[in-house]
Amino acid sequence: MRFDASGKISLDHIYTAPDPRTYFQVLRPLGYCVPQLAKPWFDKLIKEYRETEQVGVPKVLDIGCSYGINAALLKYDATMDELYTRYDGSGARTRAELLERDREFSRSRSPAHGLRFTGLDASTEALAYAREAGFLDDTVDADLEANDPTPAQRDLLAGTDLVISTGCIGYVTERTLTRVVHAQEGRLPWMAHFVLRMFPFAPVEEALAELGYRTTRVDEVFRQRRFAGPQEQRGVLDSLSAAGIDASGLEADGWLYAQLHLSRPQRRQTPSTPTAPPTD
């Protein structure tokens, strides 16, 4: 079992399978749930953006999108429990059969409000599946930590209205976000990032401030998943301790937790204490 510098186990293999079954079958026993907890916050932000900017069909960029999970939840009102059941290994046996079932799902669950989703990820396999299934409208297969986007990739990134993520910040840094903003040619999309607590957001916040953003952090914390075992928990607790973060009642009790950072152009009035979205 491999661990990264933060103490987390490496789950790289679940992002490179030809379909999402490995992803969901590995994460289900760990209770992975942050996309579901993020959904009402993203819904609220998209609604506010649509009304404030008078944009009927916002273009959402999901950084670290993998198999288009956030897109499935937001465009088609799916739930994580529904997706866990969908990809539990029963029913469709081949990738082609699974794709056909998912295309039918996408066709039958047209969103009440238009959304266009672009996925940015370094996994060619995950992007291909999400695009073919109809979860993502466009895909950018790139590592913007290491490289500037190509002209074709800049064209796909251009026109983004909202940028979201649910767990990639820490592996993805201000380098990627800065390159995304520069692709907008002067426009500043709104952003919402769920960030694991052991990863400092200050460098991202500072870089975004230089581009004209103001960032606020939601006080609430959000479960991401259970630790895969005692060794992973010890590693993460060590990282949190080194950063001066108290894990009592949170990571110390067995779960990874994330916090939500909202970044908007400074010309917009951003509440100092964002309010929680309504619960279902």
C-alpha positions in Angstrom: 0.0 0.0 0.0 1.5 3.3 -1.1 1.0 6.6 0.8 1.5 10.2 -0.5 3.2 13.0 1.3 0.0 14.0 3.2 -0.3 10.5 4.7 -3.2 9.5 2.5 -3.1 6.1 0.7 -2.6 6.3 -3.1 -5.8 5.4 -5.0 -4.4 6.3 -8.4 -5.6 3.0 -9.9 -9.3 3.7 -9.4 -9.1 6.7 -11.8 -7.6 4.9 -14.7 -9.9 2.0 -15.2 -11.9 2.0 -18.5 -15.2 2.4 -16.6 -16.3 3.6 -13.1 -16.9 0.3 -11.4 -13.5 0.0 -9.7 -13.8 3.7 -8.5 -17.2 3.0 -6.8 -16.4 -0.5 -5.5 -13.2 0.8 -3.8 -14.7 3.9 -2.4 -18.1 2.5 -1.2 -16.7 0.6 1.8 -14.9 3.9 2.8 -18.2 5.8 2.8 -16.9 8.4 0.2 -19.6 11.0 0.3 -18.2 14.5 -0.3 -19.8 15.0 -3.8 -23.2 14.4 -2.2 -22.6 16.8 0.6 -21.2 19.4 -2.0 -24.3 19.1 -4.2 -26.6 21.5 -2.4 -23.8 24.1 -2.2 -23.0 23.8 -5.9 -26.7 24.0 -6.7 -27.1 27.1 -4.6 -24.1 28.8 -6.2 -25.2 27.9 -9.8 -28.7 29.3 -9.1 -27.2 32.5 -7.7 -24.8 32.8 -10.7 -27.6 32.2 -13.1 -29.8 34.9 -11.5 -27.0 37.4 -10.9 -25.2 37.2 -14.3 -28.4 36.4 -16.3 -26.8 33.3 -17.8 -29.4 30.7 -18.8 -27.0 27.8 -19.3 -23.9 28.2 -17.1 -20.7 26.4 -18.1 -19.2 24.6 -15.2 -15.6 23.4 -15.1 -15.0 20.5 -12.7 -11.3 20.1 -11.9 -10.3 16.6 -11.1 -13.6 15.4 -12.4 -12.7 11.7 -12.9 -15.7 9.9 -14.3 -18.0 13.0 -14.2 -19.5 12.3 -10.7 -20.3 15.9 -9.9 -21.8 16.3 -13.4 -24.1 13.3 -12.9 -25.3 14.6 -9.5 -25.9 18.2 -10.7 -27.1 17.7 -14.3 -29.3 14.6 -13.7 -30.1 14.9 -10.0 -28.4 11.6 -9.3 -27.3 10.6 -5.7 -24.1 8.9 -4.6 -26.2 5.9 -3.3 -27.8 5.6 -6.7 -24.3 5.6 -8.4 -22.9 3.1 -5.9 -25.7 0.7 -6.8 -25.4 1.5 -10.5 -21.7 0.5 -10.5 -21.7 -2.4 -8.0 -20.7 -4.9 -10.7 -24.2 -6.4 -11.3 -26.1 -6.0 -14.5 -24.0 -4.8 -17.3 -20.8 -6.8 -17.7 -18.8 -5.0 -20.4 -17.8 -1.4 -20.9 -20.1 -1.2 -23.9 -23.1 -2.5 -22.0 -22.4 -0.1 -19.1 -22.1 2.8 -21.5 -25.3 2.1 -23.2 -27.1 1.9 -19.9 -25.6 5.2 -18.8 -26.5 6.9 -22.1 -30.1 5.8 -21.6 -29.8 7.2 -18.0 -28.6 10.6 -19.4 -31.3 10.7 -22.0 -34.1 9.9 -19.5 -32.9 12.4 -16.8 -32.8 15.7 -18.7 -32.0 18.5 -16.2 -34.7 21.0 -15.3 -32.2 23.8 -15.9 -29.5 23.8 -18.5 -25.9 23.2 -17.5 -22.9 22.5 -19.6 -20.1 20.6 -17.9 -16.5 20.5 -18.9 -14.2 18.1 -17.1 -10.5 18.7 -16.5 -8.5 15.7 -15.5 -5.2 13.9 -16.3 -7.0 10.5 -16.7 -7.7 9.8 -20.3 -9.8 6.8 -19.5 -12.1 8.5 -16.9 -12.6 11.5 -19.2 -13.5 9.3 -22.2 -16.1 7.3 -20.2 -17.7 10.4 -18.8 -17.9 12.1 -22.2 -19.3 9.0 -23.9 -21.8 8.4 -21.2 -23.2 11.9 -21.6 -22.2 13.2 -18.1 -19.6 15.7 -19.5 -20.2 17.9 -22.5 -16.5 18.6 -23.1 -13.3 17.3 -21.7 -9.8 18.7 -21.2 -7.2 15.9 -20.8 -4.3 17.9 -19.4 -1.9 18.3 -16.5 -2.0 22.1 -15.9 0.3 21.8 -13.0 3.1 21.0 -15.4 2.0 22.6 -18.6 0.2 25.6 -20.1 -3.0 24.5 -22.0 -2.6 24.1 -25.7 -4.6 26.4 -28.0 -7.3 23.8 -28.4 -7.5 23.2 -24.6 -7.7 27.0 -24.0 -10.6 27.1 -26.4 -12.4 24.4 -24.3 -11.6 26.2 -21.0 -12.7 29.6 -22.3 -16.2 30.8 -21.4 -16.2 29.0 -18.0 -18.8 30.5 -15.6 -18.1 28.4 -12.5 -15.1 26.3 -11.4 -15.7 23.6 -8.9 -13.7 20.7 -7.2 -14.3 18.1 -4.5 -11.0 16.9 -3.3 -8.3 17.6 -5.9 -6.9 20.8 -4.3 -3.6 19.9 -2.6 -2.6 17.7 -5.6 -3.8 20.5 -7.9 -2.5 23.9 -6.8 -2.7 27.6 -7.7 -0.8 26.8 -10.9 -3.7 25.0 -12.4 -6.3 27.6 -11.3 -4.2 30.5 -12.5 -3.9 28.8 -15.9 -7.7 28.2 -16.0 -8.4 31.9 -15.2 -5.8 33.1 -17.8 -7.7 31.1 -20.4 -10.8 33.3 -19.8 -9.2 36.4 -21.4 -10.2 38.8 -18.6 -13.3 37.1 -17.3 -13.3 35.8 -13.7 -15.5 32.7 -13.2 -16.9 32.0 -9.7 -15.2 29.2 -7.8 -16.1 26.7 -5.1 -13.5 24.2 -3.8 -13.9 21.5 -1.2 -10.4 21.1 0.2 -9.2 18.4 2.7 -8.1 20.1 5.9 -4.5 19.0 5.8 -3.9 20.9 2.6 -3.3 24.7 3.0 -5.5 26.8 0.9 -3.6 30.1 1.6 -1.3 29.8 -1.5 -4.4 29.4 -3.7 -6.2 32.2 -2.0 -3.3 34.5 -2.4 -2.9 33.7 -6.1 -6.6 34.2 -6.7 -6.5 37.5 -4.9 -3.8 38.8 -7.3 -6.2 37.9 -10.1 -9.0 39.9 -8.5 -10.8 37.4 -6.3 -12.1 37.5 -2.8 -12.3 34.2 -1.0 -14.4 33.2 2.0 -14.4 29.9 3.9 -17.5 28.2 5.1 -17.4 27.4 8.8 -18.9 24.0 8.4 -16.8 20.9 7.8 -17.7 18.1 5.4 -16.9 14.4 5.6 -15.0 13.1 2.7 -14.5 9.4 3.5 -13.3 7.0 6.3 -9.7 6.3 6.7 -8.6 3.2 4.9 -6.8 2.0 8.0 -4.8 3.0 11.1 -1.6 3.8 9.1 -3.4 6.2 6.8 -5.1 7.9 9.8 -1.7 8.2 11.6 -0.1 9.8 8.6 -2.9 12.3 8.1 -3.0 13.2 11.8 0.7 13.8 11.7 0.2 16.2 8.7 -2.6 18.0 10.5 -0.5 18.3 13.7 2.5 19.7 11.8 0.2 22.3 10.3 -1.2 23.2 13.7 -4.7 21.9 13.0 -6.7 20.3 15.8 -8.1 17.0 14.7 -10.1 16.4 17.9 -13.6 15.2 17.1 -12.9 15.1 13.4 -10.0 13.2 11.8 -9.1 11.7 15.2 -12.5 10.0 15.1 -11.8 8.2 11.8 -12.9 10.4 8.9 -11.2 12.7 6.5 -12.8 16.2 6.5 -12.9 19.0 3.9 -13.7 22.7 4.1 -15.4 24.8 1.4 -13.7 27.8 0.0 -15.8 30.2 -2.2 -14.0 32.6 -4.5 -15.7 35.4 -6.5 -14.5 38.5 -8.3 -14.0 41.3 -5.8 -16.4 43.5 -7.6 -19.1 41.2 -6.4 -20.2 41.5 -2.8 -19.4 38.2 -1.1 -21.0 37.5 2.3 -18.4 37.2 5.0 -20.3 34.2 6.4 -21.9 32.2 3.6 -25.2 30.6 4.7 -25.9 26.9 4.3 -28.2 25.8 1.4 -31.6 24.4 2.2 -31.5 20.7 3.0 -33.7 18.2 1.1 
